[in-house]
Amino acid sequence: MPRSHSYALDSALLILEILRRIPRRNYTTRSLLHEQVAAAGYEVSLRTVQRHLDAICSRFAIECDTRGKPFGYRWTEGAEGLKLPMLTASEALLLQLAKSELSQLLPARTLVSMAPLFATARRELEAAPMPQVEGRWLKKVQRIPESQPLLAPKIVPGVFEAVSDALYRECKLHIHYRNALSQPKTATVWPLGLVQQGVRLYLVCRFEGYDNERILALPRIVQAEAGNEAFAWPAGFDLANYCGGGDFGVSHGHSVSLRFRIDKVCGQHLLESPLAADQTVSALGDVLEITATVVQTELLLRWLRGWDDKVSNVEMTPLMP
């Protein structure tokens, strides 16, 4: 390959490397970019990086902050970024489904940084030259609630962003909130997890100075600010175990051996979706007798009461811890 062609290729690859390392939110500097591309194996001077940055800013949606030195560089808000490579229809479909189903369980900074990618996925599905099966798939699937659907409660703007940021960085969170009696309170908490239950979003946390976990509904937080001070993650805490302990069944619960009878037609779904791994089923004429080890919560009691006279002979035997 002629030297001029080799030089042009090396320059093009270097420009792509610089573009790839320019962030969407926080600013970066030419010195930091120079260190990063040098670590990636490019033997270039700081002056060369600056020359490429000047060219990049004139041709791409890159913002240069000149209010102080060193100058800062980032993609402008809403910029599509570097669209390389193109998304396949299947990848675009996956991104669309991820955005609709997981948006409340992703860090806010991740949602912001991925916004252009989500937009690209939407355009790929909508602007295809001819209808594709992937584009039609979203109209072929629906999720039906098992109980009366409710509208999602409003969360004060900025609260979710602050909560998810503190949770992501494992830093303390300073909040103003309303307790269950609507009394205004302030606190510093250690964010340990986000839980979505139906349309509601909850923060599992520890209040500073205490050694137990509590639950805060995000709609009750009226102001939140993520701090910069880290906290010691509680030894042994596991969000999955905490959720399985009954706290999100409205009340704290304990394990019981549940036995009841249910109309055979109504109870068919329990053969496909058992209450627990140790569930046993006995057919007794027109009814099924179900036995399973479960956590006794208000949610369980509501579920049993919801069957009215289709459920009978309910017994709950407490199990030793």
Residue, then its C-alpha position, 0 to 999 in steps of 0.5 A: m500500500p502506498r504511504s499516502h494511502s496508509y497514512a490516510l487509513d491510519s488517520a481515519l482509524l484515529i478519528l474513529e477512535i477519538l469519536r468513539r471516546i467522546p462522551r455524551r454527558n460529561y465533557t472530556t479534554r484533549s489531554l485525556l483523549h490523547e492518553q486514551v488513544a495512546a493507550a490504545g496503541y496510537e503513537v500520535s502527538l497532542r497537537t495531532v489529536q487537537r488537529h483532528l478534534d478541530a476537524i471533528c467539531s466542524r463536521f460532527a455534532i460535537e460541542c466544544d466548551t470554551r468557557g475555561k481551559p482546558f476546553g471540554y468536548r462532548w456530543t451535543e444533546g440529541a445527537e445521533g452519534l456515530k451510526l456505525p454499524m447499522l442495526t439489523a431489524s432484530e436488534a432494533l426490535l430487541l432495543q424497542l422492547a427493552k426500552s418499553e419494558l425496562s426503562q424504570l429499571l435502568p440507571a437514568r444516565t444509561l437511558v440518556s446515553m442510549a436515547p439516540l440508539f433507541a431513536t435509531a432502533r425506532r427509525e429502523l423499524e418505521a422507515a423500512p422500504m417495505p414492511q418487515v416481520e420484525g416491525r410488525w411484531l410489536k403489534k402482535v404481542q400484548r401484556i395483560p394484567e392479572s388484576q385491575p390496572l392502575l395508572a402509574p403515580k407521578i414521580v417528581p421530575g429529577v427524583f428518579e434520576a437522582v435515586s438511580d444515580a446514587l444507587y448506580r454509584e453506591c453513594k448516599l442519597h439526601i431526600h425530602y419525602r412524605n411519610a405514610l401520614s403525609q408528614p414532611k421528613t428529611a433524611t440521608v439514606w443508603p440506596l440498596g435497590l429499586v423494585q417495580q411492583g405493578v406500576r409503582l416504583y420503590l426504593v429499598c434503602r437504609f436510613e443513616g444511623y439505622d441497621n435495618e432496610r426500609i421501603l420508600a415509594l418514589p412518588r412520596i419523595v419530593q426532592a432528592e440529591a445524590g451525594n458524593e460520599a460512599f457508604a459501606w454496603p451492608a454485609g449479607f444484604d441481597l435484594a432478591n432475598y429481601c423481596g422474597g421475604g414478604d416485605f412487598g406483600v404489604s406486610h412482613g411475613h413468615s413461611v407457612s405450610l398452606r393447604f386449601r381446596i379450589d374448584k377444579v376448573c379454577g385451579q387448573h392454572l396452578l398445575e401450570s404455574p405452581l405456588a411453590a416448588d414443593q407444591t402437591v396437588s390431589a384431585l378430590g372429585d370436583v376440587l383440587e387440594i393444594t399444599a405448598t410452602v409459601v410466605q404468609t403476606e397480605l398479598l397472599l390473603r388477598w389472592l385467596r379471598g379473591w376466589d370467594d367460594k371457589v376456595s375452601n378449607v384454608e389452613m396455614t401452619p407456621l413453619m419453624p425458622 
